[in-house]
């Protein structure tokens, strides 16, 4: 479950995360591991 107001888009080369006034561009080649945060 993502926090409301966070926009995440994946392109061929990067992951783009926009939240409030911040914008993060992360190259997919830099992502080593992805884990899920399960909250109940």
C-alpha positions as CSV (number, residue, x, y, z in Angstrom):
1,X,0.0,0.0,0.0
2,X,1.5,3.3,-1.1
3,X,1.0,6.5,0.8
4,X,-1.5,8.8,-0.9
5,X,0.0,11.6,-2.9
6,X,3.1,9.7,-4.0
7,X,3.4,9.3,-7.8
8,X,5.7,6.5,-9.0
9,X,6.5,5.9,-12.7
10,X,8.8,3.4,-14.3
11,X,10.5,4.1,-17.6
12,X,12.9,1.9,-19.5
13,X,15.9,3.3,-17.7
14,X,14.7,4.8,-14.4
15,X,12.2,4.9,-11.6
16,X,10.7,8.3,-11.1
17,X,9.1,9.1,-7.7
18,X,7.3,12.4,-7.1
19,X,6.1,13.4,-3.6
20,X,5.1,16.9,-2.6
21,X,7.8,19.2,-4.0
22,X,10.4,16.5,-4.3
23,X,11.3,14.4,-7.4
24,X,13.6,11.4,-7.3
25,X,15.1,9.7,-10.4
26,X,16.7,6.4,-9.6
27,X,18.4,4.5,-12.4
28,X,17.1,0.9,-12.6
29,X,20.7,-0.4,-12.8
30,X,21.3,1.1,-9.3
31,X,18.4,-0.8,-7.7
32,X,19.8,-4.0,-6.2
33,X,16.9,-5.4,-4.2
34,X,13.2,-4.7,-3.7
35,X,11.3,-5.8,-0.6
36,X,7.7,-5.4,0.3
37,X,6.5,-3.7,3.5
38,X,3.4,-5.5,4.6
39,X,1.3,-3.6,7.2
40,X,-1.8,-5.1,8.7
